Amino acid sequence: MEPVAKRGRSEMWEHFNLISPNKVQCLVCHQQLAYNNNTSSMLRHFRAKHEAGQAAASIRGDRKAKIDEALVNMIVQDSQPFKVVDDQGFRALVSLLDPTYVLPSRQTLKSMMEARYREEKQKAKDKVQKATAVALTSDMWTSIHMDSYLAFTCHFVDEEDKLATVLLAVAKFGERHTASNIATVKGSILEEWEIPKAKVMCLTTDGASNMHLCSSIMEVRHSHCIAHALNLVVKKALKLTPGLEEVRTKARDIATYFRTSTVARERLLCLQNQMGGPTNKLIQEVDTRWNSTLDMLQRLYEQREPVGAALASLQTDVAPLTSNQYHSISQCISLLAPLKEATVELSAEKRVRFENNSAGEDAAAHYCNKTKAAYR
């Protein structure tokens, strides 16, 4: 055994063992050296044989850690699947950029991602716990595969007096959408994030009755999302406006025709170039978003001349819009454009607007009454 005192006098004893009173053995390459009560030969051996290699290994280790971190960042930011590390093209690219780097396996990458998730969640948790008060927002929806999901988000002003948002959970919701079940899930999420109810200033949701009752069960103040109320009012006004449904149906048919027919699309592009206007494609509305109706009508009004000329030159049963209908579209656009601006403003991530819900709904109803009046 090597004397304890000798270990304390030189760092070389971290790399050598005393195997006899006059002989030491290198722990790296196992070579034996003569020992004469000093570490000179040990130091020369280590510097000549191992010091450069150890420094290089340290550099390689640091570089590997940085590349591993960059790989995880890429997976997160670009929503890449774990199998990307098995893709031949990606492996060839990485090998060309750094032949010494060995890509991790899928399982190792998954472990790295889980470690990153835990790290980032703890950081977010620390920020939330430092906040003196928070506001919560929640929404539920059904996927195209008929699976229900619940999203729960927390908003607060951070230590730098900036609005901060943390997504607490996006969870599959397999229970019935009763207020009691929803309140139980939300309550468990608050417990997980250690957010006391006393810190919650309000819970903002849509106007569904189960959401109102859920807030009562949780004993937190409820706020009806004004953007959601605005959306409902505008959608209802669009449906009840005389003559507008016929215009929307024609517009949908025209947009569908030019988006699905190659011949029609090429003809429209040719006429757009000849007329010297923008070569924008037509937009199809989406039932769940009223602003997509506005986008569809705006684009069709913008392209009314090349669209009319293209329909006249093509053999199709798609009916063009009349001049009166285009006039109605123009009035509709002028009335709906401010509502879209209001929706965008209300949906901004870094600004907050405090409004009385009833006042907001009254304002939305006023705009929509003007819309209906334009079609009388």
C-alpha positions as CSV (number, residue, x, y, z in Angstrom):
1,M,0.0,0.0,0.0
2,E,1.1,3.5,-0.8
3,P,1.8,5.8,2.2
4,V,-1.0,8.3,2.8
5,A,1.6,11.1,3.2
6,K,2.9,10.5,-0.3
7,R,-0.5,11.0,-1.8
8,G,-0.7,14.4,-0.2
9,R,2.6,15.6,-1.6
10,S,1.9,15.1,-5.3
11,E,-1.0,14.9,-7.7
12,M,0.8,12.1,-9.4
13,W,-0.5,9.7,-6.8
14,E,-3.9,10.1,-8.4
15,H,-2.5,8.3,-11.5
16,F,-0.1,5.8,-9.9
17,N,-0.2,3.0,-7.3
18,L,2.8,2.0,-5.1
19,I,3.0,-1.7,-5.7
20,S,6.3,-2.3,-3.8
21,P,8.7,-0.1,-1.8
22,N,10.7,0.8,-5.0
23,K,8.1,0.3,-7.8
24,V,4.9,2.1,-8.9
25,Q,2.4,1.3,-11.6
26,C,0.6,3.7,-13.9
27,L,-3.2,3.5,-13.5
28,V,-3.7,4.6,-17.2
29,C,-1.5,2.2,-19.1
30,H,-0.4,-0.1,-16.3
31,Q,3.3,0.4,-17.0
32,Q,5.6,-0.2,-14.0
33,L,8.3,2.4,-13.1
34,A,11.1,2.5,-10.5
35,Y,10.4,4.5,-7.4
36,N,13.1,6.3,-5.5
37,N,11.1,8.3,-2.9
38,N,10.3,11.0,-5.4
39,T,7.7,11.5,-8.3
40,S,10.0,12.8,-11.0
41,S,9.9,9.6,-13.2
42,M,6.1,9.4,-12.6
43,L,5.7,13.1,-13.7
44,R,7.8,12.6,-16.9
45,H,5.9,9.4,-17.8
46,F,2.5,11.0,-17.4
47,R,3.4,14.2,-19.3
48,A,4.9,12.3,-22.2
49,K,2.3,9.5,-22.4
50,H,-1.0,10.8,-21.1
51,E,-1.3,14.5,-20.4
52,A,-2.0,15.5,-24.0
53,G,-4.5,12.7,-24.5
54,Q,-6.3,13.5,-21.3
55,A,-6.6,17.2,-22.4
56,A,-7.9,16.1,-25.8
57,A,-10.4,13.8,-24.2
58,S,-11.6,16.6,-22.0
59,I,-12.0,18.9,-25.0
60,R,-13.9,16.1,-26.9
61,G,-16.1,15.6,-23.8
62,D,-17.0,19.3,-23.7
63,R,-17.7,19.4,-27.4
64,K,-19.9,16.3,-27.2
65,A,-21.9,17.9,-24.4
66,K,-22.4,21.0,-26.4
67,I,-23.5,19.0,-29.5
68,D,-25.8,16.8,-27.4
69,E,-27.4,20.0,-26.1
70,A,-27.8,21.4,-29.6
71,L,-29.4,18.1,-30.7
72,V,-32.0,18.3,-27.9
73,N,-32.6,22.0,-28.8
74,M,-33.3,21.0,-32.4
75,I,-35.7,18.2,-31.4
76,V,-37.6,20.7,-29.1
77,Q,-37.6,23.7,-31.4
78,D,-38.4,21.9,-34.7
79,S,-40.7,19.2,-33.2
80,Q,-38.5,16.5,-34.7
81,P,-39.1,12.8,-33.9
82,F,-36.6,10.7,-32.0
83,K,-36.0,8.5,-35.0
84,V,-34.2,11.4,-36.7
85,V,-31.0,10.0,-35.1
86,D,-31.5,6.9,-37.2
87,D,-32.1,8.7,-40.5
88,Q,-29.2,8.0,-43.0
89,G,-29.2,11.5,-44.4
90,F,-29.0,13.1,-41.0
91,R,-26.3,10.7,-39.8
92,A,-24.2,11.4,-42.9
93,L,-24.6,15.2,-42.4
94,V,-23.4,14.9,-38.7
95,S,-20.6,12.6,-39.7
96,L,-19.3,15.2,-42.2
97,L,-19.6,18.1,-39.8
98,D,-17.8,16.2,-37.0
99,P,-16.5,12.7,-37.6
100,T,-15.6,12.2,-33.9
101,Y,-19.2,12.8,-32.7
102,V,-21.3,9.7,-32.1
103,L,-25.0,10.2,-32.3
104,P,-27.0,8.9,-29.3
105,S,-29.5,6.1,-29.8
106,R,-33.3,6.8,-29.7
107,Q,-33.5,5.6,-26.1
108,T,-30.6,7.7,-25.0
109,L,-32.1,10.7,-26.8
110,K,-35.4,10.1,-25.1
111,S,-33.6,10.1,-21.7
112,M,-31.9,13.4,-22.6
113,M,-35.3,14.9,-23.5
114,E,-36.8,13.7,-20.3
115,A,-34.0,15.3,-18.3
116,R,-34.4,18.5,-20.2
117,Y,-38.2,18.4,-19.5
118,R,-37.6,18.0,-15.8
119,E,-35.0,20.8,-15.8
120,E,-37.2,23.3,-17.7
121,K,-40.3,22.4,-15.7
122,Q,-38.5,23.1,-12.5
123,K,-37.3,26.5,-13.8
124,A,-40.9,27.3,-14.8
125,K,-42.2,26.1,-11.4
126,D,-39.7,28.4,-9.6
127,K,-40.9,31.4,-11.6
128,V,-44.6,30.6,-10.9
129,Q,-43.9,30.2,-7.2
130,K,-42.1,33.6,-7.1
131,A,-45.2,35.3,-8.5
132,T,-47.4,37.1,-5.9
133,A,-50.6,36.5,-8.0
134,V,-51.5,34.6,-11.1
135,A,-54.4,34.4,-13.6
136,L,-55.4,31.1,-15.2
137,T,-56.8,30.3,-18.6
138,S,-58.3,27.0,-19.7
139,D,-59.8,25.5,-22.8
140,M,-61.0,22.1,-24.0
141,W,-61.3,20.7,-27.5
142,T,-61.7,17.5,-29.4
143,S,-59.1,16.2,-31.9
144,I,-59.9,14.8,-35.4
145,H,-59.5,11.4,-33.8
146,M,-62.3,12.3,-31.3
147,D,-60.0,12.5,-28.3
148,S,-60.7,15.3,-25.8
149,Y,-58.0,17.5,-24.4
150,L,-57.7,20.1,-21.7
151,A,-55.2,22.9,-21.7
152,F,-54.3,24.9,-18.5
153,T,-52.2,28.0,-18.7
154,C,-50.8,30.4,-16.0
155,H,-50.2,34.1,-16.5
156,F,-48.3,36.5,-14.1
157,V,-46.0,39.4,-13.9
158,D,-42.4,38.3,-13.4
159,E,-39.6,39.9,-11.3
160,E,-38.7,42.1,-14.3
161,D,-42.3,43.5,-14.5
162,K,-43.0,41.6,-17.7
163,L,-46.0,39.5,-18.6
164,A,-45.0,35.8,-18.4
165,T,-46.9,32.7,-19.4
166,V,-46.4,29.1,-18.4
167,L,-48.3,26.2,-19.9
168,L,-49.2,24.1,-16.9
169,A,-50.6,21.1,-18.7
170,V,-52.1,19.8,-22.0
171,A,-53.8,16.6,-20.8
172,K,-56.0,14.0,-22.5
173,F,-59.4,14.2,-20.9
174,G,-61.1,10.8,-20.9
175,E,-63.8,11.6,-18.4
176,R,-67.3,13.1,-19.0
177,H,-67.1,16.9,-19.4
178,T,-68.9,17.6,-16.1
179,A,-67.9,20.6,-14.0
180,S,-66.9,18.3,-11.1
181,N,-64.6,16.2,-13.3
182,I,-63.0,19.3,-14.8
183,A,-62.5,20.9,-11.4
184,T,-60.9,17.7,-10.1
185,V,-58.3,17.7,-12.9
186,K,-57.6,21.4,-12.7
187,G,-57.2,21.1,-8.9
188,S,-54.7,18.3,-9.2
189,I,-52.7,20.4,-11.7
190,L,-52.6,23.3,-9.3
191,E,-51.4,21.0,-6.5
192,E,-48.7,19.6,-8.8
193,W,-47.4,23.1,-9.5
194,E,-47.9,24.2,-5.9
195,I,-50.2,27.1,-6.7
196,P,-52.5,27.9,-3.8
197,K,-56.0,29.0,-4.6
198,A,-55.4,32.2,-2.7
199,K,-52.9,33.3,-5.3
200,V,-55.3,32.8,-8.2
201,M,-57.0,36.1,-9.2
202,C,-59.3,34.6,-11.8
203,L,-59.9,31.7,-14.2
204,T,-60.7,32.7,-17.8
205,T,-62.6,30.2,-20.0
206,D,-65.3,30.2,-22.6
207,G,-68.9,30.8,-21.6
208,A,-70.0,27.2,-21.3
209,S,-72.1,26.4,-18.2
210,N,-69.8,23.6,-17.0
211,M,-66.9,26.1,-17.1
212,H,-68.8,28.5,-14.9
213,L,-69.7,25.8,-12.4
214,C,-66.2,24.4,-12.5
215,S,-64.9,27.8,-11.2
216,S,-67.5,27.8,-8.4
217,I,-66.4,24.3,-7.3
218,M,-62.8,25.4,-7.3
219,E,-63.8,28.6,-5.4
220,V,-62.0,30.9,-7.8
221,R,-63.3,34.0,-9.6
222,H,-64.5,33.2,-13.1
223,S,-64.0,35.5,-16.2
224,H,-65.7,34.9,-19.5
225,C,-63.1,35.3,-22.4
226,I,-64.1,38.4,-24.3
227,A,-62.4,37.1,-27.4
228,H,-64.6,34.0,-27.3
229,A,-67.7,36.1,-26.7
230,L,-66.7,38.3,-29.7
231,N,-66.3,35.1,-31.8
232,L,-69.7,33.8,-30.9
233,V,-71.4,37.2,-31.6
234,V,-69.8,37.6,-35.0
235,K,-70.6,34.0,-36.1
236,K,-74.2,34.4,-35.1
237,A,-74.5,37.7,-36.9
238,L,-73.0,36.2,-40.0
239,K,-75.6,33.5,-40.0
240,L,-78.5,35.8,-39.3
241,T,-77.6,38.5,-41.9
242,P,-80.0,38.2,-44.9
243,G,-78.3,37.5,-48.2
244,L,-74.9,36.9,-46.7
245,E,-75.2,33.1,-46.6
246,E,-75.8,33.0,-50.4
247,V,-72.7,35.2,-50.9
248,R,-70.6,32.9,-48.6
249,T,-71.8,29.8,-50.4
250,K,-70.8,31.2,-53.8
251,A,-67.5,32.4,-52.4
252,R,-66.8,28.9,-51.0
253,D,-67.6,27.3,-54.3
254,I,-65.4,29.6,-56.2
255,A,-62.5,29.2,-53.8
256,T,-62.9,25.4,-53.8
257,Y,-63.0,25.3,-57.7
258,F,-59.7,27.3,-58.1
259,R,-58.0,25.3,-55.3
260,T,-58.9,21.9,-56.7
261,S,-58.8,22.3,-60.4
262,T,-55.3,22.5,-62.0
263,V,-56.6,24.0,-65.2
264,A,-58.6,26.7,-63.3
265,R,-55.6,27.5,-61.1
266,E,-53.3,27.9,-64.1
267,R,-55.8,30.1,-65.9
268,L,-56.3,32.3,-62.9
269,L,-52.5,32.7,-62.5
270,C,-52.2,33.6,-66.2
271,L,-54.8,36.3,-66.0
272,Q,-53.3,37.7,-62.8
273,N,-50.0,38.1,-64.5
274,Q,-51.7,39.7,-67.6
275,M,-53.5,42.2,-65.4
276,G,-50.4,43.1,-63.4
277,G,-52.0,42.4,-60.0
278,P,-50.9,40.2,-57.1
279,T,-50.8,36.5,-57.8
280,N,-52.3,35.5,-54.5
281,K,-54.3,32.2,-54.2
282,L,-57.9,32.2,-53.1
283,I,-58.6,31.4,-49.4
284,Q,-61.2,28.8,-48.2
285,E,-63.0,29.6,-44.9
286,V,-62.9,27.4,-41.9
287,D,-66.2,26.8,-40.0
288,T,-64.7,27.2,-36.5
289,R,-63.1,30.6,-37.2
290,W,-65.2,33.6,-38.3
291,N,-62.1,35.6,-39.3
292,S,-61.4,33.0,-42.0
293,T,-64.7,34.1,-43.6
294,L,-63.3,37.6,-43.6
295,D,-60.0,36.4,-45.1
296,M,-61.9,34.5,-47.8
297,L,-64.1,37.5,-48.8
298,Q,-61.1,39.9,-48.7
299,R,-59.0,37.8,-51.0
300,L,-62.0,37.2,-53.4
301,Y,-62.7,40.9,-53.5
302,E,-59.1,41.6,-54.2
303,Q,-59.0,39.1,-57.1
304,R,-62.5,39.8,-58.4
305,E,-61.4,40.9,-61.9
306,P,-59.1,38.0,-62.7
307,V,-61.5,35.5,-61.0
308,G,-64.4,36.9,-63.1
309,A,-62.4,36.7,-66.3
310,A,-61.2,33.1,-65.5
311,L,-64.7,31.9,-64.8
312,A,-66.0,33.4,-68.1
313,S,-63.2,31.6,-70.1
314,L,-63.6,28.2,-68.4
315,Q,-66.2,25.5,-68.9
316,T,-67.7,25.3,-65.4
317,D,-71.0,25.4,-63.6
318,V,-69.5,27.5,-60.8
319,A,-71.6,30.7,-60.7
320,P,-69.7,34.0,-60.5
321,L,-70.6,36.7,-58.0
322,T,-72.7,39.6,-59.2
323,S,-71.7,43.3,-58.9
324,N,-74.3,43.8,-56.1
325,Q,-72.8,40.8,-54.2
326,Y,-69.3,42.2,-54.6
327,H,-70.7,45.5,-53.2
328,S,-72.1,43.6,-50.3
329,I,-68.7,41.9,-49.7
330,S,-67.1,45.3,-49.7
331,Q,-69.5,46.5,-47.0
332,C,-69.0,43.3,-45.0
333,I,-65.2,43.7,-45.1
334,S,-65.3,47.3,-43.9
335,L,-67.5,46.3,-40.9
336,L,-65.7,43.1,-40.0
337,A,-62.1,44.4,-40.3
338,P,-62.2,46.3,-37.0
339,L,-63.5,43.2,-35.3
340,K,-60.6,41.2,-36.6
341,E,-58.2,43.9,-35.3
342,A,-59.9,43.6,-31.9
343,T,-59.5,39.8,-31.9
344,V,-55.8,40.1,-32.8
345,E,-55.4,42.7,-30.0
346,L,-57.2,40.5,-27.5
347,S,-55.1,37.5,-28.4
348,A,-51.7,39.3,-28.1
349,E,-49.3,37.4,-25.8
350,K,-47.4,40.3,-24.3
351,R,-50.2,42.8,-23.6
352,V,-53.2,42.7,-21.2
353,R,-56.5,44.4,-21.7
354,F,-58.9,44.6,-18.7
355,E,-62.4,44.9,-19.9
356,N,-65.8,44.4,-18.4
357,N,-67.3,41.4,-20.2
358,S,-70.8,42.8,-20.6
359,A,-69.4,46.0,-22.0
360,G,-67.2,44.0,-24.5
361,E,-70.2,41.9,-25.6
362,D,-72.3,45.1,-26.0
363,A,-69.6,46.6,-28.2
364,A,-69.4,43.4,-30.3
365,A,-73.2,43.3,-30.6
366,H,-73.1,46.9,-31.8
367,Y,-70.6,46.1,-34.6
368,C,-72.7,43.1,-35.7
369,N,-75.9,45.1,-35.7
370,K,-74.2,47.5,-38.1
371,T,-73.3,44.5,-40.2
372,K,-76.9,43.3,-40.4
373,A,-78.1,46.8,-41.2
374,A,-75.8,46.9,-44.2
375,Y,-77.7,44.0,-45.8
376,R,-81.2,45.3,-45.2
